[in-house]
Amino acid sequence: MEQFTIDPFAPSLKTHKLSGKLKEFWSFSVDYNERVLFYFIEEGKAMFVDIGSHDEVY
């Protein structure tokens, strides 16, 4: 999570824009199992929507 505050697009986070029913959201990986679903409020600020396993979040 600290890495996200430093650089939300750091390669280790695998941050990516979602598609389909979740197209307004982005996601990044905390570790192999945990994902964070979020959206950008404004430049430099994000709102976390959900945190959990791949199956829980998507």
BATORVEX-514857 format. One line per field, with one value per residue (C-alpha): residue number from 0; residue in one letter; x, y, z. Coordinates in nm, 2 decimals. Example, Ala and Ser with C-alpha at 12.3 -4.5 7.8 and 13.67 -1.06 7.14 Angstrom:
n = c(0; 1)
res = c(a; s)
xx = c(1.23; 1.37)
yy = c(-0.45; -0.11)
zz = c(0.78; 0.71)
// end
This chain:
n = c(0; 1; 2; 3; 4; 5; 6; 7; 8; 9; 10; 11; 12; 13; 14; 15; 16; 17; 18; 19; 20; 21; 22; 23; 24; 25; 26; 27; 28; 29; 30; 31; 32; 33; 34; 35; 36; 37; 38; 39; 40; 41; 42; 43; 44; 45; 46; 47; 48; 49; 50; 51; 52; 53; 54; 55; 56; 57)
res = c(m; e; q; f; t; i; d; p; f; a; p; s; l; k; t; h; k; l; s; g; k; l; k; e; f; w; s; f; s; v; d; y; n; e; r; v; l; f; y; f; i; e; e; g; k; a; m; f; v; d; i; g; s; h; d; e; v; y)
xx = c(0.00; 0.29; 0.42; 0.08; 0.11; 0.46; 0.38; 0.04; 0.18; 0.49; 0.54; 0.53; 0.17; 0.04; -0.20; -0.45; -0.78; -1.07; -1.33; -1.68; -1.91; -1.61; -1.49; -1.49; -1.24; -0.87; -0.70; -0.36; -0.20; -0.10; 0.05; -0.02; -0.37; -0.48; -0.62; -0.74; -1.03; -1.02; -1.09; -0.91; -1.09; -0.85; -0.49; -0.29; -0.60; -0.77; -1.08; -1.04; -1.37; -1.28; -0.99; -0.98; -0.88; -0.92; -1.25; -1.39; -1.30; -1.40)
yy = c(0.00; 0.24; 0.18; 0.30; 0.63; 0.68; 0.57; 0.42; 0.29; 0.12; -0.20; -0.42; -0.31; -0.42; -0.13; -0.15; -0.01; -0.26; -0.32; -0.44; -0.38; -0.25; -0.02; 0.29; 0.13; 0.05; -0.23; -0.31; -0.61; -0.59; -0.94; -1.26; -1.30; -0.96; -0.69; -0.33; -0.19; 0.19; 0.50; 0.83; 1.12; 1.38; 1.38; 1.24; 1.11; 0.78; 0.62; 0.25; 0.06; -0.30; -0.50; -0.88; -1.18; -1.19; -1.37; -1.14; -0.82; -0.91)
zz = c(0.00; 0.08; -0.28; -0.42; -0.23; -0.38; -0.73; -0.82; -1.15; -1.01; -1.22; -0.90; -0.84; -1.18; -1.18; -1.46; -1.59; -1.57; -1.84; -1.87; -1.57; -1.37; -1.65; -1.42; -1.18; -1.16; -0.98; -0.83; -0.66; -0.30; -0.32; -0.52; -0.36; -0.26; -0.50; -0.44; -0.65; -0.67; -0.88; -0.91; -0.75; -0.89; -0.97; -0.68; -0.50; -0.51; -0.34; -0.25; -0.32; -0.23; -0.10; -0.12; -0.33; -0.70; -0.68; -0.40; -0.58; -0.94)
// end
